[in-house]
């Protein structure tokens, strides 16, 4: 079967919003059939998520998420700073959000919402944790919770976590561990 050309060519673009976390662009594109259309794209610097294991428990953070007006229970995570590598970001975020550092193993890299954003998420497994805290960012208010690993896996399998990176991270690590 012949592969269909689905490439869209960017003709022009404009920044319609630029904030401290993200940028929104509106582009005019030429479709494969020659017609013109518009695309709105959220530009994001990328982020990390960390599945932190300690004594058969996983460290999670509970925090209020303004966009959904509720608290969530998630794996520690955060955005990449300019010129920061994903592993350096993972080390920093784990120390800021939980107070621990550990050995980092890359698990996965994926696009969070490719229908409208270029955000890339890098997942890491952190083990051999030792206490080595950094201060939280001034706009972060986080509670750290330890949950038994088996309970976390069961909760991920039963849709008890509402955060996609948390579900995916736990299930990917579970798959590696058997």
C-alpha positions in Angstrom: 0.0 0.0 0.0 1.3 3.4 -0.9 2.0 5.8 1.9 -0.2 8.9 2.0 1.6 12.3 2.1 0.2 14.0 5.2 2.8 16.7 5.6 1.5 20.2 6.2 3.7 23.1 5.1 3.9 26.2 7.3 3.3 29.3 5.2 3.4 32.0 8.0 2.9 32.3 11.7 2.3 34.7 14.5 2.8 34.6 18.2 -0.6 35.3 19.8 0.5 34.8 23.4 3.9 34.5 25.2 4.0 33.8 28.9 6.6 32.5 31.3 5.7 28.9 30.8 4.5 28.6 27.2 3.9 30.4 23.9 0.9 30.1 21.7 1.3 30.5 17.9 -1.2 30.6 15.1 0.2 29.3 11.8 -1.2 29.2 8.3 -0.5 25.9 6.7 -0.9 24.4 3.2 -2.6 21.0 3.5 -1.5 18.0 1.4 -4.5 18.7 -1.0 -3.3 22.3 -1.5 -5.9 24.0 0.6 -5.0 26.4 3.3 -5.9 26.1 7.0 -4.8 27.4 10.4 -3.2 25.7 13.3 -2.9 26.9 16.9 0.2 25.4 18.6 1.3 25.6 22.2 5.1 25.7 22.4 6.5 24.3 25.6 10.1 23.9 26.8 9.6 20.2 27.7 9.3 18.6 31.1 10.3 15.6 33.2 8.5 13.2 35.5 10.1 11.0 38.1 9.0 7.6 39.5 10.9 7.7 42.8 11.1 4.3 44.6 12.2 3.9 48.2 11.7 0.9 50.4 9.0 -0.6 48.2 7.1 2.7 48.2 6.7 5.4 45.6 7.0 9.1 46.5 4.1 11.2 45.1 3.3 14.8 45.5 -0.1 16.3 46.2 -0.7 19.8 44.9 -3.5 22.1 43.8 -3.7 22.5 40.1 -5.4 25.8 39.2 -6.4 24.7 35.6 -8.6 21.9 36.9 -9.5 23.6 40.3 -8.5 20.6 42.4 -5.7 18.8 44.1 -4.0 16.0 42.3 -1.7 13.2 43.5 1.2 12.9 40.9 4.7 11.8 40.4 7.2 14.6 41.0 7.6 16.6 37.8 8.6 19.9 36.3 9.6 21.9 33.3 13.1 22.1 31.7 15.0 25.3 32.2 16.8 26.8 29.2 19.8 24.6 28.2 19.1 22.1 31.0 19.3 18.4 30.1 16.3 16.2 31.0 18.4 14.2 33.6 19.6 17.3 35.3 16.1 18.6 35.4 14.9 15.3 36.9 17.5 15.5 39.6 16.6 19.1 40.4 12.9 18.5 40.5 13.1 15.4 42.7 15.2 17.3 45.2 12.9 20.4 45.1 9.7 18.5 45.4 10.5 15.6 47.7 13.9 16.4 49.3 15.6 13.3 47.8 18.1 12.6 45.1 18.9 9.3 43.6 20.2 7.4 40.6 18.3 8.2 37.5 17.3 5.8 34.7 15.5 7.1 31.6 12.3 5.2 31.1 10.5 7.0 28.2 10.1 10.1 26.2 6.7 11.1 24.7 4.6 14.0 23.5 1.9 14.9 26.0 -0.7 16.3 23.7 0.6 16.3 20.1 -2.8 17.5 18.7 -2.0 21.1 19.8 1.3 21.1 21.7 5.0 20.3 21.2 5.6 19.5 24.9 7.9 16.5 25.3 7.9 14.6 28.6 10.9 12.6 29.8 10.2 10.0 32.4 12.9 8.7 34.8 13.0 6.0 37.5 14.8 7.2 40.6 16.2 4.7 43.1 18.8 4.6 45.9 17.3 7.7 47.3 19.2 9.8 49.9 18.0 13.0 51.6 19.4 16.1 49.8 16.7 18.8 49.7 16.5 21.9 47.6 14.0 24.7 48.3 10.7 24.6 46.6 9.9 27.3 44.0 8.1 30.2 45.7 4.9 29.5 43.9 4.8 25.7 44.8 2.9 24.3 47.8 3.4 20.5 47.8 2.7 17.7 50.2 4.8 14.5 49.8 3.1 11.2 50.2 4.6 7.7 50.3 2.4 4.9 48.9 3.3 1.2 48.8 4.4 0.3 45.3 1.8 -2.4 44.9 -1.0 0.0 45.9 0.3 2.6 43.4 0.2 0.0 40.6 -3.3 -1.1 41.5 -4.5 2.6 41.7 -2.9 3.3 38.2 -4.6 0.2 36.8 -8.0 1.3 38.3 -7.8 4.9 37.0 -7.5 6.3 40.5 -4.9 8.8 39.4 -6.2 11.6 37.1 -2.7 12.6 35.9 -1.6 10.9 32.7 2.2 11.0 33.4 1.6 9.4 36.7 -0.4 6.5 35.3 2.0 6.0 32.4 5.1 6.2 34.6 3.9 3.8 37.1 2.7 1.3 34.5 5.9 1.5 32.5 8.0 0.9 35.6 5.8 -2.0 36.6 6.3 -3.5 33.1 10.1 -3.2 33.5 10.0 -4.8 36.9 7.7 -7.7 35.9 
